[in-house]
Amino acid sequence: MKSAALPYGLIFLVFLFAACGGAADDGQPPATQADGLSQAELENGIGPIKSVALEAEIDEALAERGEVIFASKCTACHKMEERYVGPPLGQVLAQRTPAYVMNMMLNPDEMVQKHPEAKALLAQYFTPMPNQNLTEDDARAVLEYLRAHQSETEDDEAE
């Protein structure tokens, strides 16, 4: 009699675990990678920036401030149009979201450890991006400089 109850108990447990294995609606986006990153983290990177609202027009004053920061903190490893220690950044916004770019500036250590795209760049360039201790305002200024550069490049190509 006990032997008949054992298979029914196992079947019940299998169904119980299968039913519990679905995604719970806890308000969190579902993980999409073995790394446990959400779709939003895959798209926008890992860090404090979840989204960036960009104006249609470039903020020239902010871009100029970003250029100064870029010259002092980024040019040791990055050029705009050619490979250097790190990847070229002239067209980075055509490949990555603004939030991703800012999170890479603000949280490079965790990005290189956990994000598949940042890991791939590390494998390609062999040098992790150092944390430059930028503020969110600094990172936003550098982003605007990158936007301005890309806009200028696109305008030059259109002529």
Residue, then its C-alpha position, 0 to 999 in steps of 0.5 A: m500500500k505504501s508503494a502505491a502512494l509513493p508514485y502519486g506523491l512524486i507525481f504531485l511534487v513534480f507538478l508542484f515544482a513545475a507550477c512554482g517554476g513560472a515567473a512570479d509577478d513581483g514587479q521585477p523584469p524577468a531575467t533573460q541571461a544566465d548572468g541574471l540580467s534583465q532585458a533593461e540591464l542588457e540594453n541600458g547597462i548596469g548602474p544608476i542610470k535607467s534612462v536618459a531623456l535627450e533633447a532634440e538639440i545638442d546642449e552646446a554648453l554641456a557638450e563643451r564641458g563634456e569635451v573638457i572632461f573627455a580630454s582630461k579623463c578619457t583620451a589616455c585610452h580613447k580616440m574618436e575614430e580609431r582603435y587605441v587602448g580602448p574602442p573608438l567612441g565617435q559612433v558609440l551612440a549608434q551602437r549603445t543607448p545613452a543610458y548604457v554609455m553613462n553606466m559604463m562611465l559610472n560603473p565600469d567595474e561591475m559592467v566588465q564583470k557582469h554585462p556580456e557586451a562589456k565582457a566582449l570588449l574586455a576580451q577584444y581590448f584586453t584592458p578594463m576601463p578604469n573607474q574615473n570617479l565621474t559624477e552623474d553630471d560629468a557623465r551626462a556632459v561627456l555623453e552630450y560631447l559624444r552626441a555633438h561629435q557624432s552629429e558633426t560627423e554625420d553632418d560632414e558625411a551628408e555633405 
